């Protein structure tokens, strides 16, 4: 490989991920790009995650720990501080990376060294491990460019955890803000985009498999990135007043319930029936907007995906 001498440090925060951590680690240690180190930061897991990690004998695996359960941004900063690589690659403990992910991302970043960072699109893993997508499937090295405005306006397609970034750029903007509990990556991306005055390069090929877990923070109505976006807007435009239209809590809750019920329909159509039940129950557990956000949305989505046949299965 042309870029085989480039060392990549993959940082993987881990908290109570015993059900998935072995597959996540294997997907990194089996990468076609061999010159890497995998830094797993155990954030005081109370399950068997640490014991499973200690059974792995690959010398490229480094296990470190937070002094107390501190959350994802602190774990990331600890891992980045330990990293020896030119690049930092993100990885979540319950997801899977395609085996050519690092090789393709390093090749693209080396070809365009002044980009903000390199990322990729993702497909989804239903709770039983069925991989699928509703988007077009690419099997080449084509890519698109995304900007600060794409991130701010919600039109970006790149995946946070599928990103590969120059370590020097992360250090230049001060790393992760440890006081945040949601929007941590987005906040970092805004700062790196401002620092580099460049664009994100997004590979079209699905190089990341995001697992759908109802208990994950992504599937929490408490997840709210509005403060992150307001702060980025103020800094980018040098304004004290944010002019972006506010979304009411009621509208945000309804959108969240629609999202959960849509995932339930995905699971039904890919024949993950347990996943369907779990996400249906979660969407139904909220007392507001039940008919419009759950039943009406599920009927509409089922009809759309069934007739359009846009959901496609993917081999992992």
Protein Blocks (a to p, Z undefined) as FASTA:
>chain_A
ZZlmpccddddddehillmmmmmmmmmmmpfblbbcdddddehiablmlmmmmmpmbfkb
ccdddfbdebjklmmmmmmmmpmbfbdcdddfkbccdfklmmmmmmmmmmmmmbmbdcdd
dddddfkopacdfbdcdfbfbdcdddfklmmnopafbdfklcccdfklmmmnopaafkbc
ghklmmmmmmmmmmnopacdddfbdcbdcdddfkbmklpcklccklmmmmmmmmmnopab
dfbdcddfklmmmmmmmmmmmmmmmmmmnopaklmmmmmmmmmmpmghklmmmmmmmmmm
mmmmmmnomaccddZZ
